Amino acid sequence: MAFLFNKFQEAVKVLAKSPTFARDPRKMQFEADINRLFLYTWSGKSAEEADVDEVIEMANKASVDDQQKQVQENIHSQTRNFSTAMDSILLSDSTEGDEAGGGSSTNADAAPRRSGLSLAVGQSGPSSKHPVIPKTKPLNLAEVSLKLKESIGYTLDLKPSQISHEAAGTGLFVNGEADVGTVIAFYPGVIYAPAYYRYIPGYPRVDAKNPYLITRYDGTVVNAQPWGSGGETRELWDGSRLPENQPISHSNDEKGSDRLWKTLSKPLEGTRIIGGVGEIIERRNPLALAHFANHPAKGMAPNVMICPYDFPLTEKEMRTYVPNVSFGNPEEVSMRRFGSFWWRTGSKESGSDVPIMKALVLVTTRALCDEEVLLNYRLSNSKKRPAWYTPVDEEEDRRRWS
């Protein structure tokens, strides 16, 4: 496996410097990342040397769009397998055949709480459509986590980080074994399209007291602070309240300060936000902890990378295990170009009529076994970086934030 990993690493470095990617720096880095993800998610435990050569050749020939589609298929397949495993853990025989995770609600007739999102935009009352919260087995998060490890071979734990700097705090650890190219964690929380930046709590200094913000290349922001460390129920969740077990902020607020676009102070104007009652989300999700991954210290290397995941909202049976809710109605938002990077416009994605939710996952870049999850934060070099930050690749950082 080490030989295969090194071969992939060499191929990634060559392809990232190829004239094929020599366009504007930000887009070049995006395409290099997609190329990496294409290679990593195609490798796996059973890959032979001949298979690796074949995949590298495919990566050389395939367009970035084709690679993106394949990465999405690979990530979606893993998410489906994870959802199936969670169903087997949480659903009893009597609930497995019902929709959206099955089961009958024990509180279906109870009047739902008014949504925080509707309060934000002044709606007069809750929606008349209140989804039924299904009945599941009375397991707590720790019990679900243990059973997930038994099912898929790994789960995630939170414990003091092994990184030596004081700001490291709580770290994210793999408990068990996971192959290269594995979806190891979901980045949970509330998703904001650029049109809704001004509704991020604390705007315009959204990162001043919240280091748990992250951004995709297309400008979509995910705020993990409302998620905290998860929960003990399957519930109707809208991300409007901070949990009691919310993440512990690092002493240096700059952890997330450079993850937002420089254009954050100039959001899109005027799209009406549609408040709702939230989504039925399984809060006992052992993998919904990506926001606890630390940046590697000097002399250490990251072992995961960020992957955009466009979850198709038509997959109702999987929806409860994707730990995100969208603020507003993404399908109404008209996107536009910021700086040198392109954005899609209109409500359709890639020519498809299927509505999506723009999420993020962490994918392993090598096989992991009972160790800390380390993510390259890629902080911008345009601002003063915290003392603990050691760039993994200065050139990649510059391209990412050019």
C-alpha positions as CSV (number, residue, x, y, z in Angstrom):
1,M,0.0,0.0,0.0
2,A,2.9,2.4,0.7
3,F,4.2,1.8,-2.8
4,L,0.8,2.6,-4.3
5,F,0.5,5.7,-2.2
6,N,3.9,7.0,-3.3
7,K,3.1,6.3,-6.9
8,F,-0.2,8.3,-6.6
9,Q,1.7,11.2,-4.9
10,E,4.2,11.3,-7.7
11,A,1.5,11.3,-10.4
12,V,-0.5,14.1,-8.6
13,K,2.6,16.3,-8.4
14,V,3.3,15.8,-12.2
15,L,-0.3,16.4,-13.2
16,A,-0.6,19.5,-11.0
17,K,2.3,21.1,-12.8
18,S,1.1,20.1,-16.3
19,P,0.4,22.8,-18.9
20,T,-3.2,21.4,-18.9
21,F,-3.7,23.1,-15.6
22,A,-1.8,26.3,-16.3
23,R,-4.7,28.7,-16.3
24,D,-5.6,31.1,-13.6
25,P,-4.1,29.9,-10.3
26,R,-7.3,29.4,-8.3
27,K,-8.9,27.3,-11.0
28,M,-5.7,25.5,-11.5
29,Q,-5.6,24.5,-7.8
30,F,-9.2,23.4,-8.0
31,E,-8.6,21.2,-10.9
32,A,-5.5,19.7,-9.3
33,D,-7.5,18.9,-6.2
34,I,-10.2,17.2,-8.3
35,N,-7.5,15.2,-10.0
36,R,-6.1,14.1,-6.6
37,L,-9.6,13.1,-5.5
38,F,-10.1,11.2,-8.7
39,L,-7.0,9.2,-8.1
40,Y,-7.6,8.6,-4.3
41,T,-11.2,7.6,-4.6
42,W,-10.3,5.1,-7.3
43,S,-7.5,3.3,-5.4
44,G,-8.7,1.4,-2.4
45,K,-7.6,-1.7,-0.6
46,S,-7.8,-4.1,-3.5
47,A,-5.9,-2.0,-6.1
48,E,-3.1,-3.7,-7.9
49,E,-0.1,-2.0,-9.5
50,A,-1.6,-2.5,-13.0
51,D,-4.9,-0.9,-11.8
52,V,-3.0,2.2,-10.5
53,D,-1.3,2.7,-13.8
54,E,-4.7,2.4,-15.5
55,V,-6.3,5.0,-13.2
56,I,-3.4,7.4,-13.7
57,E,-3.7,7.1,-17.4
58,M,-7.5,7.7,-17.2
59,A,-6.8,10.8,-15.1
60,N,-4.4,12.1,-17.8
61,K,-7.1,11.6,-20.5
62,A,-10.3,12.6,-18.7
63,S,-11.5,16.1,-18.7
64,V,-11.9,17.9,-15.3
65,D,-15.7,17.8,-15.7
66,D,-15.6,14.0,-16.3
67,Q,-13.3,13.6,-13.3
68,Q,-15.7,15.7,-11.1
69,K,-18.6,13.4,-12.1
70,Q,-16.7,10.3,-11.3
71,V,-15.6,11.7,-7.9
72,Q,-19.2,12.6,-7.1
73,E,-20.3,9.0,-8.0
74,N,-17.5,7.5,-5.9
75,I,-18.4,9.8,-2.9
76,H,-22.1,9.2,-3.3
77,S,-21.6,5.4,-3.4
78,Q,-19.7,5.5,-0.1
79,T,-22.3,7.8,1.4
80,R,-25.0,5.3,0.4
81,N,-23.0,2.4,2.0
82,F,-22.7,4.5,5.2
83,S,-26.4,5.2,5.2
84,T,-27.2,1.6,4.7
85,A,-25.0,0.7,7.7
86,M,-26.6,3.4,9.8
87,D,-30.1,2.1,8.9
88,S,-29.1,-1.4,10.0
89,I,-27.9,0.0,13.3
90,L,-30.8,2.4,14.1
91,L,-33.9,0.9,12.4
92,S,-35.9,-2.0,13.9
93,D,-37.5,-4.6,11.6
94,S,-40.8,-2.8,11.9
95,T,-39.4,0.5,10.6
96,E,-37.0,-0.6,7.8
97,G,-39.7,-0.4,5.1
98,D,-40.9,3.1,5.9
99,E,-39.8,6.2,4.1
100,A,-37.0,8.6,5.0
101,G,-35.5,6.3,7.6
102,G,-38.7,4.6,8.5
103,G,-40.7,4.3,11.6
104,S,-43.7,6.1,13.1
105,S,-43.2,9.2,15.1
106,T,-43.9,9.3,18.8
107,N,-44.6,13.0,18.6
108,A,-46.2,13.4,15.2
109,D,-49.1,15.3,16.5
110,A,-47.1,17.7,18.7
111,A,-47.0,21.3,17.6
112,P,-43.5,22.0,16.2
113,R,-41.4,24.8,17.5
114,R,-41.3,27.9,15.3
115,S,-38.2,27.8,13.1
116,G,-35.3,30.2,13.9
117,L,-34.9,30.8,10.2
118,S,-38.5,32.0,9.9
119,L,-38.0,34.3,12.9
120,A,-35.0,35.8,11.1
121,V,-37.1,36.8,8.1
122,G,-40.3,37.7,10.0
123,Q,-42.6,35.0,8.9
124,S,-45.9,35.1,10.8
125,G,-46.1,31.4,11.7
126,P,-44.7,27.9,11.0
127,S,-45.2,26.0,7.9
128,S,-48.2,23.8,7.6
129,K,-46.0,20.9,6.5
130,H,-44.4,19.2,9.4
131,P,-42.4,16.1,8.6
132,V,-42.9,13.1,10.8
133,I,-39.9,12.2,12.9
134,P,-39.4,8.5,12.6
135,K,-39.0,6.1,15.6
136,T,-35.5,4.6,15.9
137,K,-33.8,2.3,18.4
138,P,-33.0,3.9,21.8
139,L,-29.2,4.0,21.3
140,N,-27.0,6.9,22.3
141,L,-24.2,8.4,20.1
142,A,-21.5,6.3,21.8
143,E,-23.4,3.1,21.2
144,V,-24.1,4.0,17.6
145,S,-20.4,4.8,17.1
146,L,-19.3,1.4,18.4
147,K,-21.8,-0.4,16.2
148,L,-20.6,1.6,13.2
149,K,-17.0,0.5,13.8
150,E,-18.2,-3.1,13.9
151,S,-20.1,-2.6,10.6
152,I,-17.6,-0.6,8.4
153,G,-14.3,-1.0,10.3
154,Y,-13.9,2.5,11.6
155,T,-15.5,5.3,13.5
156,L,-14.3,8.7,14.9
157,D,-13.4,9.8,18.4
158,L,-12.8,13.2,20.0
159,K,-9.9,13.5,22.4
160,P,-7.0,15.9,23.2
161,S,-5.0,16.5,20.1
162,Q,-1.5,15.2,19.7
163,I,-0.4,18.5,18.1
164,S,1.9,20.3,20.4
165,H,0.7,23.9,20.0
166,E,-1.7,25.3,22.7
167,A,-4.4,26.2,20.2
168,A,-4.9,22.6,19.0
169,G,-7.4,21.7,21.7
170,T,-9.7,18.8,20.8
171,G,-8.5,16.6,18.0
172,L,-10.3,14.2,15.7
173,F,-9.1,10.6,15.7
174,V,-9.8,7.5,13.6
175,N,-10.8,4.6,15.7
176,G,-10.2,1.5,13.5
177,E,-8.9,1.3,9.9
178,A,-9.8,3.1,6.8
179,D,-8.4,2.7,3.3
180,V,-7.1,5.5,1.1
181,G,-9.9,7.3,-0.7
182,T,-12.4,6.7,2.1
183,V,-15.0,9.3,3.1
184,I,-13.8,9.6,6.7
185,A,-15.9,12.5,7.9
186,F,-18.8,14.9,7.0
187,Y,-18.5,18.6,7.6
188,P,-21.8,19.3,9.4
189,G,-23.8,22.4,9.9
190,V,-25.7,25.2,8.1
191,I,-24.9,25.8,4.4
192,Y,-25.0,29.4,3.1
193,A,-24.9,30.3,-0.6
194,P,-23.1,33.6,-1.4
195,A,-26.5,35.3,-1.6
196,Y,-27.0,34.6,2.1
197,Y,-23.7,35.6,3.5
198,R,-25.3,38.6,5.3
199,Y,-27.3,36.1,7.4
200,I,-24.3,34.3,8.8
201,P,-24.3,35.0,12.6
202,G,-21.9,37.8,13.4
203,Y,-21.8,39.2,9.9
204,P,-19.7,40.9,8.6
205,R,-17.0,39.7,11.1
206,V,-18.5,36.2,10.9
207,D,-15.2,34.5,12.0
208,A,-14.4,36.7,15.0
209,K,-15.9,34.2,17.5
210,N,-16.5,31.2,15.2
211,P,-13.5,29.2,13.9
212,Y,-15.8,26.5,12.5
213,L,-16.5,28.0,9.1
214,I,-15.2,26.6,5.9
215,T,-15.7,27.4,2.2
216,R,-15.9,25.5,-1.0
217,Y,-14.3,26.8,-4.2
218,D,-17.7,27.9,-5.5
219,G,-18.2,30.2,-2.5
220,T,-20.6,28.1,-0.5
221,V,-19.9,28.5,3.3
222,V,-20.6,25.8,5.9
223,N,-21.0,26.8,9.5
224,A,-20.4,23.9,11.8
225,Q,-20.8,25.7,15.1
226,P,-24.5,25.0,15.5
227,W,-23.8,21.3,15.1
228,G,-21.4,21.0,18.0
229,S,-20.4,17.4,18.7
230,G,-23.7,16.0,17.5
231,G,-26.6,14.8,19.6
232,E,-28.5,11.9,21.0
233,T,-31.6,11.8,18.9
234,R,-33.0,11.9,15.4
235,E,-34.7,15.3,15.2
236,L,-36.2,18.1,13.2
237,W,-33.1,20.3,13.0
238,D,-32.7,23.8,11.5
239,G,-29.3,24.8,12.9
240,S,-30.8,27.9,14.5
241,R,-29.6,27.3,18.1
242,L,-26.1,26.7,19.5
243,P,-25.9,23.4,21.3
244,E,-24.7,23.0,24.8
245,N,-21.9,20.7,23.6
246,Q,-20.8,23.1,20.9
247,P,-17.1,22.9,19.8
248,I,-14.6,24.5,22.1
249,S,-13.1,27.5,20.4
250,H,-9.3,27.6,20.1
251,S,-7.5,30.4,21.9
252,N,-6.5,31.9,18.6
253,D,-9.6,33.1,16.7
254,E,-7.6,33.1,13.4
255,K,-8.1,29.3,12.9
256,G,-11.0,29.9,10.5
257,S,-10.3,33.6,9.6
258,D,-8.9,33.0,6.2
259,R,-11.3,30.4,5.0
260,L,-13.9,32.9,3.8
261,W,-13.7,34.7,0.5
262,K,-12.3,38.2,0.5
263,T,-15.5,39.2,-1.1
264,L,-17.5,38.2,2.0
265,S,-18.3,41.9,2.7
266,K,-20.0,42.2,-0.7
267,P,-22.7,39.6,-0.7
268,L,-25.2,39.1,-3.5
269,E,-28.3,41.2,-3.1
270,G,-32.0,40.8,-2.6
271,T,-33.0,37.1,-2.8
272,R,-35.9,36.3,-0.5
273,I,-35.1,33.7,2.2
274,I,-37.7,31.0,2.7
275,G,-37.8,29.9,6.3
276,G,-38.8,26.3,7.1
277,V,-39.2,23.9,10.0
278,G,-35.8,22.2,9.3
279,E,-34.9,18.7,8.1
280,I,-35.1,15.4,9.8
281,I,-31.4,14.8,10.7
282,E,-29.8,12.0,12.5
283,R,-27.7,13.8,15.2
284,R,-26.1,10.5,16.3
285,N,-23.9,10.5,13.3
286,P,-20.4,9.4,14.4
287,L,-18.8,10.7,11.2
288,A,-20.2,14.3,11.4
289,L,-17.1,15.7,13.1
290,A,-14.9,17.0,10.3
291,H,-14.7,20.4,11.9
292,F,-12.5,19.0,14.7
293,A,-9.7,18.0,12.4
294,N,-6.5,19.9,13.2
295,H,-3.8,21.3,10.9
296,P,-0.6,19.3,11.0
297,A,2.3,20.6,13.0
298,K,5.8,21.2,11.5
299,G,7.3,17.9,10.3
300,M,3.8,16.2,10.0
301,A,1.8,15.7,6.9
302,P,-2.0,15.9,6.3
303,N,-3.7,12.6,5.8
304,V,-7.1,13.8,4.5
305,M,-8.3,16.4,2.0
306,I,-11.5,18.4,1.5
307,C,-13.9,17.1,-1.2
308,P,-17.0,19.0,-2.4
309,Y,-20.0,16.7,-2.3
310,D,-23.2,17.7,-4.2
311,F,-25.8,15.6,-2.4
312,P,-28.9,14.9,-4.6
313,L,-31.9,15.9,-2.5
314,T,-34.0,13.3,-4.4
315,E,-32.2,10.6,-2.3
316,K,-34.8,10.7,0.5
317,E,-33.7,7.5,2.2
318,M,-30.2,8.9,2.7
319,R,-31.1,12.5,3.6
320,T,-31.2,12.0,7.4
321,Y,-27.5,10.9,7.4
322,V,-26.2,14.0,5.6
323,P,-25.7,16.4,8.6
324,N,-26.5,19.7,6.9
325,V,-29.3,22.1,6.3
326,S,-29.4,24.9,3.7
327,F,-30.2,28.4,4.8
328,G,-32.8,29.8,2.4
329,N,-33.7,28.2,-0.9
330,P,-30.5,27.5,-3.0
331,E,-32.6,26.8,-6.1
332,E,-33.7,30.5,-6.2
333,V,-30.2,31.9,-6.1
334,S,-28.6,33.3,-9.2
335,M,-24.8,33.1,-8.9
336,R,-22.2,35.3,-10.6
337,R,-18.5,35.6,-11.0
338,F,-16.2,36.8,-8.2
339,G,-12.6,37.9,-9.1
340,S,-10.9,35.4,-11.3
341,F,-12.9,32.4,-10.5
342,W,-16.1,31.2,-12.3
343,W,-19.5,30.6,-10.8
344,R,-22.5,28.9,-12.2
345,T,-25.7,31.0,-12.8
346,G,-29.3,30.0,-12.5
347,S,-30.9,27.2,-10.5
348,K,-29.7,24.1,-12.5
349,E,-26.5,22.4,-11.7
350,S,-24.4,20.9,-14.6
351,G,-27.5,20.8,-16.8
352,S,-29.4,18.6,-14.4
353,D,-32.9,19.2,-13.0
354,V,-32.0,17.3,-9.8
355,P,-31.8,19.7,-6.8
356,I,-28.6,19.3,-4.8
357,M,-27.2,20.4,-1.4
358,K,-23.6,21.6,-1.6
359,A,-21.9,19.8,1.2
360,L,-18.3,18.9,2.1
361,V,-16.6,15.7,3.2
362,L,-13.0,14.7,4.2
363,V,-11.4,12.0,2.1
364,T,-8.3,10.0,3.2
365,T,-5.1,10.5,1.2
366,R,-3.6,7.3,2.6
367,A,-4.7,4.3,4.7
368,L,-5.4,5.3,8.3
369,C,-5.3,3.2,11.5
370,D,-6.0,4.5,15.0
371,E,-4.5,7.9,14.5
372,E,-5.3,11.7,14.4
373,V,-7.0,13.1,11.4
374,L,-4.9,16.0,10.0
375,L,-6.2,18.5,7.4
376,N,-4.2,21.1,5.5
377,Y,-6.0,24.4,6.4
378,R,-4.4,26.3,3.5
379,L,-4.6,29.6,5.2
380,S,-4.2,32.7,3.0
381,N,-0.8,34.4,2.9
382,S,-2.4,37.8,2.4
383,K,-3.0,38.1,6.2
384,K,-0.9,37.5,9.3
385,R,-1.1,33.8,10.0
386,P,-1.2,32.4,13.6
387,A,2.1,31.3,15.1
388,W,1.1,27.7,15.1
389,Y,0.5,27.6,11.3
390,T,3.2,25.9,9.2
391,P,2.3,25.8,5.5
392,V,2.2,22.3,4.0
393,D,2.7,23.7,0.5
394,E,3.1,27.5,0.2
395,E,2.5,27.4,-3.6
396,E,-0.8,25.6,-3.1
397,D,-1.9,28.2,-0.5
398,R,-1.1,31.0,-2.9
399,R,-3.0,29.4,-5.7
400,R,-6.0,28.6,-3.5
401,W,-6.4,32.3,-2.4
402,S,-5.1,34.1,-5.5
